[in-house]
């Protein structure tokens, strides 16, 4: 067992699971973590492969071993609950605040020492190992909770875990991009209902990130400005799409939102990634994050399905161009109605919106807290 002091009085303690994977506890109350994983050892799946889709020049990860992963287990078989007699889970301790552990069925895995990414892939590029890292982050041990229900301290602890994992994963030579995200609701493909997220560390730039970098590069060349700074300035000037703000953060519905309810949350002072957030901005995140997600659930008075994804600068490139921000997108457009990605969106990537961004921003602002 090893431990490490982090900001905000948080202590990280590391332990090993039965198959050699690492579990990391993030605590604020001085807990001692000594529980041993009592489950029988099992062999971890071998690394999969990435194949290049030549029509789009994009990597596709082939991870056939994930077909057998856990799918919507009942609460009593929740693998993300603390362990107790007769019910051994992924978390050996009988309680926890925030934990991060290596995924049991990862799409991406550590490569051999001979791994080398292909710099400029094309039609002739061979399949390569699906190098990277996949981790699970549990926001709380409370199965019935949700991110918006967490205390400010708990949210601050989750943020520190994201920052800590970004720092450590960035040191791996084969990692190019780190993405933290949460899926909530079976409508967006959730297979475990416990409040949790994931952290993917890629050995390449994901297509959306690559496109964002290209656009930001062109914007800087044309205007001399940083794109997200100009976007934020426009939102603050227009005012009509602002959902919430405080001294350090601004939440807004984007000018050309793609989903019925889409909220972006960005720090007022541009930073490339989690690591560049100062303590004041880190402390100010919890209140506005809680407010934004509470407003989202309050629009129709139901738990809204959403994907909340953190976008930040790549590990080694574009750090002066791309900026940390949180994108929250919900497919619910009305009680009992979802926006499905139909032919135009799914087949061609051309989004069509039935609701003006200004309308959804007003609905979010009108929620009584």
C-alpha positions in Angstrom: 0.0 0.0 0.0 1.4 3.4 -1.0 -0.1 6.9 -0.3 0.3 10.4 -1.7 -0.9 13.8 -0.6 -2.9 15.8 -3.0 -4.4 19.4 -2.8 -7.5 20.1 -0.8 -6.5 17.8 2.0 -7.0 14.7 -0.2 -5.0 11.5 0.3 -4.6 8.9 -2.4 -3.9 5.4 -1.3 -3.0 2.6 -3.8 -3.7 -1.1 -3.6 -3.7 -4.2 -5.9 -6.7 -6.1 -7.0 -6.7 -9.9 -7.4 -5.5 -9.8 -11.0 -2.7 -7.2 -10.5 -4.8 -4.2 -11.5 -4.4 -1.0 -9.4 -7.1 0.6 -7.3 -6.7 4.1 -6.0 -8.7 5.5 -3.0 -9.1 9.3 -2.7 -10.0 10.2 0.9 -10.5 13.3 3.0 -11.1 11.8 6.4 -7.7 10.2 7.1 -8.9 6.6 6.4 -6.4 3.8 6.4 -6.9 1.4 3.5 -5.7 -2.1 4.3 -8.4 -4.4 2.8 -7.2 -7.2 0.6 -9.1 -8.3 -2.5 -10.3 -11.8 -1.5 -11.5 -12.9 -4.9 -9.8 -15.6 -6.9 -7.1 -14.4 -9.3 -7.9 -14.4 -13.0 -6.0 -13.7 -16.1 -6.5 -10.2 -17.7 -7.6 -10.1 -21.3 -4.9 -9.7 -23.9 -4.6 -6.4 -25.8 -6.9 -5.9 -28.8 -6.1 -4.1 -32.1 -6.8 -0.9 -33.9 -7.7 -1.0 -37.6 -7.8 2.1 -39.9 -11.1 2.9 -41.5 -9.7 4.1 -44.9 -12.8 6.0 -45.9 -12.4 8.4 -42.9 -8.8 7.8 -42.0 -9.8 7.1 -38.5 -8.7 4.3 -36.1 -11.4 1.8 -34.9 -10.6 -0.3 -31.8 -11.5 -4.0 -32.1 -12.0 -5.3 -28.6 -13.9 -8.6 -28.9 -13.3 -9.7 -25.3 -15.7 -7.0 -24.1 -18.7 -8.9 -25.3 -18.9 -10.8 -22.0 -18.7 -7.7 -19.7 -21.3 -7.1 -17.0 -24.6 -5.7 -18.4 -27.2 -3.9 -16.1 -26.8 -6.1 -13.0 -29.4 -5.8 -10.2 -28.4 -3.6 -7.3 -27.5 -6.5 -5.1 -24.9 -7.6 -7.6 -23.5 -4.2 -8.2 -19.7 -4.6 -8.8 -19.0 -1.0 -7.9 -20.4 -1.2 -4.4 -18.0 -1.6 -1.4 -17.3 -5.2 -0.5 -19.1 -6.9 2.3 -19.2 -10.5 3.7 -20.7 -12.7 1.0 -20.5 -10.0 -1.7 -17.0 -9.3 -3.0 -16.7 -6.5 -5.6 -14.2 -4.5 -7.5 -13.7 -2.4 -4.3 -12.2 -4.5 -1.5 -12.9 -1.9 1.3 -16.2 -1.8 3.1 -16.6 2.0 2.3 -15.0 4.6 0.1 -15.3 8.2 -1.0 -13.9 8.2 -4.5 -12.0 5.4 -6.2 -10.3 4.9 -9.5 -9.3 1.4 -10.8 -8.1 -0.1 -14.0 -11.0 -1.4 -16.1 -11.6 -5.2 -15.9 -12.6 -5.3 -19.6 -10.6 -2.5 -21.2 -10.9 -1.4 -24.8 -7.3 -0.1 -24.6 -4.4 -1.6 -22.7 -0.7 -1.1 -22.0 1.4 -2.2 -25.1 4.7 -4.0 -25.2 7.8 -1.9 -25.1 8.1 -2.1 -28.9 4.9 -0.3 -29.6 5.0 2.7 -31.9 2.1 4.7 -33.2 1.8 5.3 -36.9 2.4 9.0 -37.5 0.5 9.5 -40.8 -1.8 6.5 -41.3 -3.3 5.7 -44.7 -5.0 2.9 -46.6 -1.9 0.7 -46.5 -1.5 1.0 -42.7 -1.5 -2.4 -40.9 -3.6 -3.1 -37.8 -1.7 -2.1 -34.6 -2.1 -2.8 -30.9 -4.9 -0.9 -29.2 -2.5 0.8 -26.9 -3.8 3.0 -24.1 -5.4 2.9 -20.7 -9.1 2.5 -19.5 -10.0 3.3 -15.9 -13.2 3.5 -14.0 -13.9 6.3 -11.5 -16.6 5.9 -8.9 -18.0 9.2 -7.7 -19.5 7.8 -4.5 -20.3 4.5 -2.8 -24.0 5.5 -2.7 -25.8 3.5 -5.5 -28.9 5.8 -5.3 -26.9 9.0 -5.7 -25.9 11.0 -8.8 -23.2 13.5 -9.6 -25.5 16.5 -8.8 -26.3 15.0 -5.4 -22.7 15.0 -4.2 -21.5 17.4 -1.6 -19.1 20.2 -2.7 -16.3 18.4 -0.9 -17.1 15.1 -2.8 -17.2 16.9 -6.2 -13.9 18.6 -5.3 -12.5 15.1 -4.5 -13.7 13.8 -7.9 -12.1 16.8 -9.6 -8.8 16.1 -7.8 -9.0 12.5 -9.0 -9.4 13.7 -12.6 -6.4 16.0 -12.2 -4.3 13.3 -10.6 -5.0 10.7 -13.3 -4.3 13.3 -16.0 -0.9 13.9 -14.4 0.1 10.3 -14.1 -1.3 9.1 -17.4 0.5 12.0 -19.2 3.8 10.5 -18.2 3.2 7.3 -20.2 5.2 7.6 -23.5 2.5 6.1 -25.6 -0.3 8.3 -24.5 -1.4 11.2 -26.6 -4.8 12.2 -25.2 -6.7 11.8 -21.9 -10.5 11.9 -21.8 -12.7 11.8 -18.7 -16.4 11.3 -19.2 -19.6 10.1 -17.6 -22.6 8.4 -19.2 -25.8 8.6 -17.2 -29.0 6.7 -18.1 -29.7 3.6 -20.1 -30.9 5.9 -22.9 -27.2 6.7 -23.7 -25.9 3.1 -23.3 -25.1 2.9 -19.5 -24.5 -0.8 -18.5 -24.0 -0.1 -14.8 -26.3 2.2 -12.9 -23.9 3.1 -10.1 -22.8 6.7 -10.3 -19.4 6.5 -12.1 -17.4 7.7 -15.0 -14.5 6.5 -17.1 -11.1 7.8 -18.0 -9.7 6.8 -21.4 -6.1 7.5 -22.3 -5.5 7.1 -26.1 -2.4 6.5 -28.0 -3.8 8.8 -30.8 -6.0 11.8 -31.1 -9.7 10.9 -31.2 -11.4 12.1 -34.4 -13.3 14.9 -32.6 -10.2 16.2 -30.9 -8.2 16.1 -34.1 -11.0 18.1 -35.8 -11.1 20.6 -33.0 -7.4 21.1 -33.2 -7.5 21.7 -36.9 -10.3 24.3 -36.5 -8.5 26.0 -33.6 -5.3 26.1 -35.6 -7.1 27.8 -38.5 -8.8 30.2 -36.2 -5.5 31.3 -34.6 -3.9 31.7 -38.1 -6.8 33.8 -39.3 -7.5 35.9 -36.2 -4.5 35.6 -34.0 -6.9 34.5 -31.2 -7.6 31.4 -29.1 -10.9 29.9 -30.3 -12.4 29.0 -27.0 -11.6 32.5 -25.6 -13.5 34.0 -28.5 -16.4 31.6 -28.1 -16.6 32.5 -24.4 -16.4 36.2 -25.1 -19.3 35.9 -27.5 -21.5 34.0 -25.1 -20.8 36.6 -22.3 -21.6 39.4 -24.8 -24.8 37.8 -26.1 -25.9 36.8 -22.5 -29.1 34.9 -23.8 -27.5 31.5 -23.7 -25.8 31.8 -20.3 -27.1 29.2 -17.8 -25.0 29.9 -14.7 -21.7 31.6 -13.8 -19.5 32.4 -10.9 -16.2 34.1 -10.5 -14.2 31.4 -12.2 -16.6 29.4 -14.5 -19.3 30.1 -17.1 -22.0 27.6 -18.2 -23.8 28.2 -21.4 -25.8 26.5 -24.1 -23.6 26.7 -27.2 -24.6 29.0 -30.1 -25.1 26.0 -32.4 -26.0 23.2 -30.0 -26.5 19.7 -31.4 -28.7 18.2 -28.7 -32.0 19.4 -27.1 -30.2 20.2 -23.9 -26.5 20.8 -24.2 -24.4 22.8 -21.7 -20.8 23.7 -21.9 -18.9 24.7 -18.8 -15.6 26.5 -19.2 -13.2 28.3 -16.8 -13.0 32.1 -17.4 -9.2 31.9 -17.5 -8.3 29.6 -20.3 -6.2 26.6 -19.3 -5.1 23.7 -21.5 -6.0 20.9 -19.1 -6.9 19.8 -15.6 -3.4 20.3 -14.4 -3.4 24.0 -15.2 -6.4 24.8 -13.0 -5.4 26.8 -10.0 -6.8 26.1 -6.5 -9.4 28.9 -6.7 -10.9 27.6 -10.0 -10.8 24.1 -8.6 -12.7 25.1 -5.5 -15.2 27.1 -7.5 -16.1 24.1 -9.8 -18.2 22.2 -7.4 -21.0 24.8 -6.8 -21.5 25.5 -10.5 -21.3 21.9 -11.5 -23.9 21.0 -9.0 -26.1 23.9 -10.1 -25.9 23.1 -13.8 -26.8 19.4 -13.3 -29.6 20.2 -10.9 -31.0 22.6 -13.5 -30.8 19.9 -16.1 -32.8 17.5 -14.0 -35.2 20.2 -13.1 -36.3 21.0 -16.7 -38.8 18.2 -16.8 -38.6 17.0 -13.2 -36.9 13.7 -14.2 -33.4 12.3 -14.2 -32.1 13.4 -17.6 -29.9 11.0 -19.5 -26.7 12.7 -20.5 -23.1 12.3 -21.6 -20.7 14.6 -19.8 -17.3 14.8 -21.4 -14.2 16.7 -20.5 -12.2 18.1 -23.5 -8.7 19.3 -22.9 -5.5 19.8 -24.8 -3.5 16.7 -26.0 -0.5 15.6 -24.0 2.1 16.7 -26.5 0.6 18.9 -29.1 -1.9 21.8 -29.5 -1.5 22.9 -25.9 -1.5 26.5 -26.8 -4.7 26.1 -28.9 -7.1 23.7 -27.2 -8.7 24.4 -23.9 -10.2 22.5 -20.9 -14.0 22.6 -20.9 -16.9 20.3 -20.0 -19.6 19.4 -22.5 -22.9 18.0 -21.2 -25.4 16.7 -23.8 -28.8 15.2 -23.1 -30.9 13.4 -25.8 -34.2 14.1 -23.9 -36.3 16.7 -25.7 -39.5 16.3 -23.8 -41.0 14.0 -21.1 -41.1 10.6 -22.7 -39.4 11.8 -25.9 -35.8 11.4 -27.0 -33.9 12.9 -29.8 -32.6 9.9 -31.8 -29.6 10.3 -34.0 -31.4 9.4 -37.3 -30.1 9.2 -40.9 -28.7 12.7 -41.2 -26.9 12.7 -37.9 -25.8 9.0 -37.7 -25.0 8.5 -41.4 -23.6 11.8 -42.4 -22.8 13.7 -39.2 -25.1 16.5 -40.2 -27.1 17.5 -37.1 -30.6 19.0 -37.2 -32.1 20.7 -34.1 -35.8 21.3 -33.4 -35.1 23.6 -30.4 -33.3 26.9 -30.5 -30.4 27.1 -28.1 -31.8 30.3 -26.7 -35.0 28.4 -25.8 -33.3 25.6 -23.9 -31.0 28.1 -22.1 -34.2 29.9 -20.9 -35.7 26.6 -19.8 -32.6 25.8 -17.8 -32.4 29.2 -16.2 -36.1 29.1 -15.2 -35.6 26.0 -13.1 -36.3 26.9 -9.4 -33.4 25.7 -7.3 
